[in-house]
Amino acid sequence: MAKLNLLWSKAVVRLSEPKLKSLFSELKLHDKLEITYKHEKVGGKDKDGLKEAELRNKLTQIMKNYNLLDQADAVDDPSKYQAHKAMNVASDKYINKSIFRDKKLNKLWEKAEHAGFTAEELDTLKEEFLHHQNKIDQYYSLLHDVKNGPNEDAHENSIDENLDRFNEIDRAEESSKTKDYIDKANLIRDQSKDIKEGFDKLVVLTAKGPSSKDFVEPKVQGLWRIALDSNFTADELESLKVELIHYENRLLKLRHLQADTALNEEKYRIHKKAVGSKPVEESFIKDQIKKHTRKVEKIHLDIESRILERHGGEL
C-alpha cells in the first residue's frame, strides 16, 4: 500500500541492512493484513472500526520498533503518498530469510509462509514462532549462567545441535554441585524437553496449511492430513510419516509399472497378433502389478485403520 511504500522509502536511508531486512518482512506481512481488511470493509464488516484501529496500532508499533515514529503524520496523510518507489521493487537483499535466530525454526517459517495461510493466520502463527524463539533464548541464557555460556555462534545453530550439552553438567564432580547449580541443571533439562515439544507443535501447525504438501500422492497426503487432525503425539506422527513415505514409494512404483504397461500395450497387441500368444514380458509385468497392488492395498488399509482409530471418525 502507498503508506507502506512511503514508510519504506524513509527507512532505506536511515536503517542498517539487518534492520531493513527485518522491517521489509514485517511490512510485507502488514500489507497482507491491510489488503484482507480492505476486502472485509467492502463486504460491510468492521462497522465499529475496531479492526481498523487494531491495524493502525500494529503499524504504529512497527514504526516505534524501528525508530520511525516521526513519520506517523506523513503515513496518515494521503497527499504525501505519491512519488515513492513501491516496496515490491525492492532488491532481494531486503527479503529477510533469517527472521528467527534458530536456523531450524527459520526453515520451518519459510515453509509456513508458503503453506497457504491467510494474512491473519500467518500473523497469529508468527506469534507462536516468536514465543518459541523466546523459549530458546531463555534456554541459552540459563545455559550461559551454568556453564559460562555457549560460544558466540550458538544462536546460529539449530537448538537440536545444542540440547545435549546440558548432560555434561551431570558429569561434573558431585563436590562442585551447589543446590543452585543442581536446580538450574534440572531446569535446563525441563526447558530442553519443552523446546522439543514446542517445535513439534509448530511443525504440526505448519503442516495444516491449505497449501502445505508433504507427499506427492493425493491418497497419501489425504491420510497425512487426517493424521494431523487426530490425537497422535508428536513422536507418533513422526513415526507415522516415515511409514507414509515408504507407502508412497510403493505406490509410486505401482504407478510406474502401470504406466509402463500402458505405453507398451500396442507393442504387446502386435506381438500377440503375430505369434498368437502373449509376450512373456507382458505376463511378467502384469503379475508384478497384481502383486504390488495387493501389497499397496494392504498397507493402505493398515495405515488408514490405525489413523481412523485415533481420529474417531470415518473418511
C-alpha positions as CSV (number, residue, x, y, z in Angstrom):
1,M,0.0,0.0,0.0
2,A,1.0,3.6,-0.6
3,K,1.6,4.5,3.0
4,L,3.9,1.5,3.5
5,N,5.8,2.5,0.4
6,L,6.3,5.9,1.9
7,L,7.5,4.4,5.2
8,W,9.8,2.1,3.4
9,S,11.3,5.0,1.4
10,K,12.2,6.8,4.6
11,A,13.6,3.6,6.2
12,V,16.0,2.8,3.4
13,V,18.0,5.9,4.0
14,R,18.1,5.6,7.8
15,L,18.3,1.9,8.8
16,S,21.1,-0.6,8.7
17,E,20.9,-3.6,6.3
18,P,19.9,-6.1,9.0
19,K,17.1,-3.8,10.3
20,L,15.9,-3.2,6.7
21,K,15.6,-6.9,6.2
22,S,13.6,-7.3,9.3
23,L,11.4,-4.3,8.5
24,F,10.8,-5.5,5.0
25,S,9.4,-8.8,6.3
26,E,7.1,-7.0,8.8
27,L,5.8,-4.5,6.3
28,K,5.1,-7.3,3.7
29,L,3.0,-9.1,6.4
30,H,1.3,-5.9,7.4
31,D,0.5,-5.2,3.8
32,K,-1.3,-8.6,3.5
33,L,-3.3,-7.7,6.6
34,E,-4.3,-4.3,5.1
35,I,-5.4,-6.0,1.9
36,T,-7.5,-8.5,3.8
37,Y,-9.1,-5.7,5.8
38,K,-9.9,-3.7,2.7
39,H,-11.9,-6.7,1.2
40,E,-13.7,-7.2,4.5
41,K,-14.6,-3.5,4.7
42,V,-16.1,-3.6,1.2
43,G,-18.1,-6.6,2.4
44,G,-19.6,-4.4,5.2
45,K,-17.6,-5.8,8.0
46,D,-15.9,-3.8,10.8
47,K,-18.6,-1.2,11.1
48,D,-17.4,-0.2,14.5
49,G,-13.9,0.4,13.2
50,L,-12.2,-1.9,15.8
51,K,-10.3,-3.8,13.1
52,E,-9.0,-0.6,11.5
53,A,-7.8,0.7,14.9
54,E,-6.1,-2.6,15.5
55,L,-4.2,-2.3,12.2
56,R,-3.3,1.3,12.9
57,N,-1.8,0.2,16.3
58,K,0.1,-2.6,14.7
59,L,1.7,-0.2,12.2
60,T,2.4,2.3,15.0
61,Q,4.2,-0.4,16.9
62,I,6.3,-1.3,13.8
63,M,7.3,2.4,13.5
64,K,8.2,2.5,17.2
65,N,10.3,-0.6,16.9
66,Y,12.4,0.9,14.1
67,N,12.5,4.5,15.4
68,L,10.2,5.7,12.6
69,L,7.5,7.3,14.8
70,D,8.5,10.7,13.4
71,Q,6.9,9.5,10.1
72,A,3.5,8.8,11.7
73,D,1.9,12.1,10.5
74,A,3.2,11.5,6.9
75,V,1.8,8.0,6.9
76,D,-1.6,9.3,7.9
77,D,-1.5,11.9,5.1
78,P,-2.6,10.5,1.7
79,S,-1.3,13.6,0.0
80,K,2.2,12.5,0.7
81,Y,1.9,9.0,-0.6
82,Q,2.9,9.8,-4.2
83,A,6.3,9.5,-5.9
84,H,7.7,6.8,-3.6
85,K,9.1,3.6,-5.0
86,A,6.9,0.6,-4.3
87,M,8.2,-2.0,-1.8
88,N,7.7,-4.8,-4.2
89,V,10.5,-3.5,-6.4
90,A,12.9,-3.7,-3.5
91,S,16.0,-5.7,-4.1
92,D,16.1,-9.4,-3.0
93,K,18.7,-8.4,-0.4
94,Y,15.9,-6.9,1.7
95,I,13.9,-10.1,1.8
96,N,14.7,-11.4,5.3
97,K,15.4,-15.1,5.1
98,S,16.5,-15.2,8.7
99,I,13.6,-13.8,10.8
100,F,14.5,-16.1,13.7
101,R,17.9,-16.8,15.2
102,D,17.4,-20.5,15.3
103,K,18.0,-21.9,11.8
104,K,15.7,-24.8,12.2
105,L,12.9,-22.5,13.3
106,N,13.6,-20.2,10.4
107,K,13.5,-23.0,7.9
108,L,10.1,-24.1,9.2
109,W,8.8,-20.5,9.0
110,E,9.8,-20.4,5.3
111,K,7.6,-23.4,4.8
112,A,4.8,-21.8,6.8
113,E,4.9,-18.7,4.5
114,H,4.1,-20.9,1.5
115,A,1.5,-23.1,3.2
116,G,-1.5,-21.1,2.1
117,F,-2.4,-19.4,5.3
118,T,-4.3,-16.1,5.3
119,A,-2.5,-13.0,6.4
120,E,-4.3,-13.1,9.8
121,E,-3.5,-16.8,10.3
122,L,0.1,-16.2,9.3
123,D,0.3,-13.3,11.8
124,T,-1.1,-15.5,14.6
125,L,1.3,-18.3,13.7
126,K,4.2,-15.9,13.7
127,E,3.4,-15.0,17.3
128,E,3.7,-18.7,18.1
129,F,7.1,-18.8,16.4
130,L,8.3,-15.7,18.3
131,H,7.2,-17.3,21.5
132,H,9.2,-20.4,20.7
133,Q,12.3,-18.3,19.8
134,N,11.9,-16.6,23.3
135,K,12.0,-20.0,24.9
136,I,15.2,-20.9,23.0
137,D,16.7,-17.6,24.1
138,Q,15.9,-18.3,27.7
139,Y,17.4,-21.7,27.4
140,Y,20.7,-20.3,26.2
141,S,20.7,-17.6,28.8
142,L,20.3,-20.3,31.6
143,L,22.9,-22.4,29.9
144,H,25.2,-19.5,30.0
145,D,24.7,-19.0,33.7
146,V,25.5,-22.6,34.4
147,K,28.4,-23.2,32.0
148,N,29.8,-19.8,31.2
149,G,27.6,-19.8,28.1
150,P,27.8,-21.4,24.7
151,N,30.2,-20.0,22.1
152,E,29.4,-16.8,20.2
153,D,27.9,-18.7,17.3
154,A,25.5,-20.7,19.4
155,H,22.4,-18.8,18.1
156,E,23.3,-19.6,14.6
157,N,22.9,-23.3,15.2
158,S,19.8,-25.2,15.5
159,I,18.6,-25.9,19.0
160,D,18.9,-29.7,18.3
161,E,22.6,-29.3,17.9
162,N,23.0,-28.0,21.4
163,L,20.3,-29.5,23.6
164,D,22.5,-32.4,24.7
165,R,25.1,-30.1,26.2
166,F,23.3,-29.9,29.5
167,N,24.1,-33.6,30.0
168,E,27.7,-32.6,30.7
169,I,26.5,-30.9,33.9
170,D,25.6,-34.3,35.4
171,R,29.2,-35.5,34.8
172,A,30.7,-32.7,36.9
173,E,32.1,-33.8,40.2
174,E,29.5,-34.1,43.0
175,S,31.5,-32.0,45.3
176,S,31.3,-29.0,43.0
177,K,27.5,-29.0,42.8
178,T,25.6,-26.5,44.8
179,K,21.9,-26.5,45.2
180,D,21.5,-23.6,42.8
181,Y,23.7,-25.4,40.3
182,I,21.6,-28.6,40.5
183,D,18.3,-26.6,40.3
184,K,19.5,-24.9,37.2
185,A,20.7,-28.1,35.7
186,N,17.2,-29.6,36.2
187,L,15.6,-26.5,34.8
188,I,17.8,-26.8,31.7
189,R,16.7,-30.4,31.3
190,D,13.0,-29.4,31.6
191,Q,13.4,-26.5,29.2
192,S,15.1,-28.7,26.6
193,K,12.1,-31.0,26.6
194,D,9.7,-28.1,26.4
195,I,11.6,-26.7,23.4
196,K,11.4,-30.0,21.6
197,E,7.6,-30.4,22.3
198,G,7.1,-26.8,21.3
199,F,8.8,-27.2,18.0
200,D,6.9,-30.4,17.2
201,K,3.7,-28.4,17.8
202,L,4.8,-25.8,15.3
203,V,5.6,-28.5,12.7
204,V,2.0,-29.8,13.0
205,L,0.5,-26.3,12.8
206,T,2.5,-25.5,9.7
207,A,1.6,-28.8,8.1
208,K,-2.1,-27.9,8.4
209,G,-1.8,-25.0,6.0
210,P,-4.1,-25.4,3.0
211,S,-1.3,-25.4,0.5
212,S,1.1,-27.5,2.7
213,K,2.1,-30.6,0.9
214,D,4.3,-33.3,2.4
215,F,3.5,-36.0,-0.1
216,V,3.2,-36.2,-3.9
217,E,0.4,-38.8,-4.0
218,P,-3.0,-37.4,-3.1
219,K,-4.0,-40.6,-1.3
220,V,-1.0,-40.4,1.0
221,Q,-1.4,-36.7,1.5
222,G,-5.0,-37.3,2.5
223,L,-4.1,-39.8,5.1
224,W,-1.5,-37.5,6.5
225,R,-4.0,-34.6,6.8
226,I,-6.4,-36.8,8.8
227,A,-3.5,-37.9,11.0
228,L,-2.6,-34.3,11.7
229,D,-6.2,-33.8,13.0
230,S,-6.1,-36.9,15.1
231,N,-4.8,-37.4,18.7
232,F,-1.3,-38.7,17.8
233,T,1.6,-37.5,19.8
234,A,4.5,-35.7,18.0
235,D,6.7,-38.8,18.2
236,E,3.8,-41.0,16.8
237,L,3.3,-38.5,14.0
238,E,7.0,-38.6,13.1
239,S,6.9,-42.4,13.0
240,L,3.7,-42.4,11.0
241,K,5.2,-40.0,8.5
242,V,8.1,-42.5,7.9
243,E,5.6,-45.2,7.2
244,L,3.7,-43.0,4.8
245,I,6.9,-42.2,3.0
246,H,7.5,-45.9,2.5
247,Y,3.9,-46.4,1.5
248,E,4.2,-43.6,-1.1
249,N,7.3,-45.1,-2.6
250,R,5.5,-48.4,-3.1
251,L,2.5,-46.5,-4.6
252,L,4.8,-44.6,-7.0
253,K,6.4,-47.9,-8.1
254,L,3.0,-49.3,-8.8
255,R,2.1,-46.2,-10.8
256,H,5.3,-46.6,-12.8
257,L,4.5,-50.2,-13.6
258,Q,1.0,-49.3,-14.7
259,A,2.3,-46.5,-16.9
260,D,4.9,-48.8,-18.4
261,T,2.3,-51.4,-19.3
262,A,0.0,-48.8,-20.9
263,L,2.8,-47.4,-23.0
264,N,3.7,-50.9,-24.3
265,E,0.1,-52.0,-24.8
266,E,0.3,-51.6,-28.6
267,K,3.6,-53.5,-28.8
268,Y,2.0,-56.4,-26.9
269,R,-1.0,-56.4,-29.1
270,I,1.2,-56.6,-32.3
271,H,3.2,-59.4,-30.8
272,K,0.1,-61.4,-29.8
273,K,-1.3,-61.0,-33.3
274,A,2.0,-62.1,-34.9
275,V,2.7,-65.2,-32.8
276,G,-0.7,-66.0,-31.4
277,S,0.3,-65.7,-27.7
278,K,1.1,-63.0,-25.1
279,P,4.7,-62.0,-24.8
280,V,6.5,-63.2,-21.7
281,E,7.3,-59.7,-20.7
282,E,3.6,-58.7,-20.6
283,S,2.7,-61.6,-18.4
284,F,5.6,-60.8,-16.1
285,I,4.8,-57.1,-15.7
286,K,1.1,-57.8,-15.2
287,D,1.9,-60.3,-12.5
288,Q,4.1,-57.7,-10.8
289,I,1.3,-55.2,-11.0
290,K,-1.1,-57.6,-9.3
291,K,1.5,-58.4,-6.6
292,H,2.2,-54.7,-5.9
293,T,-1.4,-53.8,-6.0
294,R,-2.2,-56.3,-3.2
295,K,0.7,-55.0,-1.1
296,V,-0.3,-51.4,-1.6
297,E,-3.9,-52.0,-0.7
298,K,-2.9,-53.9,2.4
299,I,-0.5,-51.2,3.5
300,H,-3.2,-48.5,2.9
301,L,-5.9,-50.3,4.8
302,D,-3.5,-50.9,7.7
303,I,-2.4,-47.3,8.0
304,E,-5.9,-46.0,7.3
305,S,-7.4,-48.1,10.0
306,R,-4.8,-47.0,12.6
307,I,-5.3,-43.4,11.7
308,L,-9.1,-43.6,11.8
309,E,-9.0,-45.4,15.2
310,R,-7.2,-42.3,16.6
311,H,-9.3,-39.9,14.6
312,G,-12.6,-41.2,15.9
313,G,-14.3,-40.9,12.6
314,E,-14.5,-42.1,9.0
315,L,-13.2,-41.0,5.7
